[in-house]
Amino acid sequence: MNDPQKSTAKAKKPSAKPKPRAKAKPSAAPAAADNAAPATKATPAQKATPAQKAAGAVKAAPVAKVAQPTAVAAPAAEKPSKAASLDAKLDAKLRTPICDLFGIDYPIIQTGMGWVSGAQLTAATSAAGGLGILAAATMTFEELEQAIARVKDSTDRNFGVNLRADQADVMKRVELLIDAKVKVASFAQAPGKAVITRLKDAGVLTMPTIGAQRHAQKVAEWGVDSVIAQGHEGGGHTGNVPTHILMRQVADVVSFPFLGAGGFSDGRGLISAMACGASGIAMGTRFLLTQESQVPEHIKAQYVKTPIDGTVVTRAIDGYPQRVIRTPMIDELEQASPFTRFPKAARNALTLMKLTNTKLMDMIEEGRAMKESKGLTWSQLAMAANAPMLTKASMVDGKDSGILPTGQVVGVIDELPTVAELIGRIMTEAKATLASLQVE
Ligand SMILES: Cc1cc2nc3c(=O)[nH]c(=O)nc-3n(C[C@H](O)[C@H](O)[C@H](O)COP(=O)(O)O)c2cc1C
């Protein structure tokens, strides 16, 4: 995340208490499982909200099985024409400015997640009417070329690419995005002005992630088209301002449509983000836990069973605050002295160099630039390779020795829908929530 701030979060031990809610096992038929009457105490996510009750969206209406949201049922007493006009108004309200900016149907973005958001997940999200984003920072240049081609083979809808602006070949990647007519570039680290300007001049929309109001102001001055405002609840590198406060602060200082991120998984969240001035929601963890995500199934199962207090923000991985699932491995890393951490981190730096086809000289050059811009020591630099390598260990290799980046929202996610089911369900619920807030 862009210029992460000092975290004030204290490490928490995972609760030893039984979980307060029932978590369904990952199901091959997620829509059915999701719709079933809860066998045990209803969770907040399973309970009917007033909006759902008003719209008959709970139980009576099955979870949408396609990307297109189902129409909100009109109250019986209402005349069809009035119901139809309300329906059209709700649809129009949910077609926010971000939909027009990105050329998408629904204001839902699947964010770039290293080793997680590959071509399959990205294409599925864009095909379902949202915006999928490929995570390029952990790909070689050739892998990125292939991934872009695969997304284009699967869908003609718009999609994005997540870049790391301090990568040695970033300008080559920028030219690739321009040639491939990629619609949106997002950024894993603070992008430089030169990168923004080149993309913007060539017609690629730019959207950095920010974690503080002043960062939103700074990138707005550079001329970005949008930002993802990620709050403390969010997964991976994260700041310390809660999402709903950050969205309000960002709304006060930018004039372009922006997205809220950190803690979203449903239609109620979408409406709350819109109420705070955002034009939609960007989600990582929720999309990681879908059928199309290629994270190994046993790793997804570990996420699904994580309770609401099972995450921690730690600096022990790469020196920056990062939210992950609290595991024995994280405890060990937090307790390790810098002397024991360093050799491991240095090994990971070399492995990452090989995997991303980075030449030693390029790596040193990249490191020197990061040292200067961020004031890091060489040992902190070596640590920087820890996050991607430890994420790969779990997300690609399925090993226990890896880290599990996640948002707090993992604690209310119970199942693995398809991407189309998820987007359809969010839009249906958002519409019902909005309908319930209407004043006659
Ligand atoms: C497994 C994982 C990997 C991530 N990798 C990246 C990344 O490579 N680049 C980036 O900009 N953000 C990354 N993030 C942050 C997400 O893009 C997103 O901003 C965040 O997950 C939003 O919070 P949520 O998980 O509550 O939805 C990652 C998040 C997760 C969970």
The ligand as a Tripos MOL2 file, in Angstrom:
@<TRIPOS>MOLECULE
LIG
   31    33     1     0     0
SMALL
NO_CHARGES

@<TRIPOS>ATOM
      1 C1         -3.3950  -11.8720   -0.3020 C.3       1 LIG1
      2 C2         -3.3170  -10.4070   -0.5590 C.ar      1 LIG1
      3 C3         -2.3210   -9.9110   -1.4090 C.ar      1 LIG1
      4 C4         -2.2620   -8.5370   -1.6930 C.ar      1 LIG1
      5 N1         -1.3330   -8.0880   -2.5880 N.ar      1 LIG1
      6 C5         -1.3830   -6.7980   -3.0110 C.ar      1 LIG1
      7 C6         -0.5570   -6.3530   -4.0900 C.ar      1 LIG1
      8 O1          0.2310   -7.1140   -4.6610 O.2       1 LIG1
      9 N2         -0.7040   -5.0580   -4.4940 N.ar      1 LIG1
     10 C7         -1.5920   -4.1910   -3.9010 C.ar      1 LIG1
     11 O2         -1.6850   -3.0340   -4.3310 O.2       1 LIG1
     12 N3         -2.3720   -4.5900   -2.8680 N.ar      1 LIG1
     13 C8         -2.2990   -5.8630   -2.4300 C.ar      1 LIG1
     14 N4         -3.1370   -6.2930   -1.4270 N.ar      1 LIG1
     15 C9         -4.1450   -5.3500   -0.8670 C.3       1 LIG1
     16 C10        -5.4390   -5.5020   -1.6850 C.3       1 LIG1
     17 O3         -5.2260   -5.1410   -3.0230 O.3       1 LIG1
     18 C11        -6.6290   -4.6930   -1.1330 C.3       1 LIG1
     19 O4         -6.3160   -3.3200   -1.1580 O.3       1 LIG1
     20 C12        -7.0620   -5.1270    0.2630 C.3       1 LIG1
     21 O5         -7.1370   -6.5290    0.3070 O.3       1 LIG1
     22 C13        -8.4350   -4.5280    0.6140 C.3       1 LIG1
     23 O6         -8.8870   -4.9690    1.8570 O.3       1 LIG1
     24 P1         -9.8890   -6.2330    2.0600 P.3       1 LIG1
     25 O7         -9.0000   -7.4290    2.0340 O.co2     1 LIG1
     26 O8        -10.5260   -5.9870    3.3710 O.co2     1 LIG1
     27 O9        -10.8610   -6.2640    0.9140 O.co2     1 LIG1
     28 C14        -3.1990   -7.6470   -1.0890 C.ar      1 LIG1
     29 C15        -4.1670   -8.1550   -0.2160 C.ar      1 LIG1
     30 C16        -4.2490   -9.5110    0.0470 C.ar      1 LIG1
     31 C17        -5.3300  -10.0190    0.9590 C.3       1 LIG1
@<TRIPOS>BOND
     1     1     2 1
     2     2     3 ar
     3     2    30 ar
     4     3     4 ar
     5     4     5 ar
     6     4    28 ar
     7     5     6 ar
     8     6     7 ar
     9     6    13 1
    10     7     8 2
    11     7     9 ar
    12     9    10 ar
    13    10    11 2
    14    10    12 ar
    15    12    13 ar
    16    13    14 ar
    17    14    15 1
    18    14    28 ar
    19    15    16 1
    20    16    17 1
    21    16    18 1
    22    18    19 1
    23    18    20 1
    24    20    21 1
    25    20    22 1
    26    22    23 1
    27    23    24 1
    28    24    25 2
    29    24    26 1
    30    24    27 1
    31    28    29 ar
    32    29    30 ar
    33    30    31 1
@<TRIPOS>SUBSTRUCTURE
     1 LIG1         1 GROUP 0 **** ****
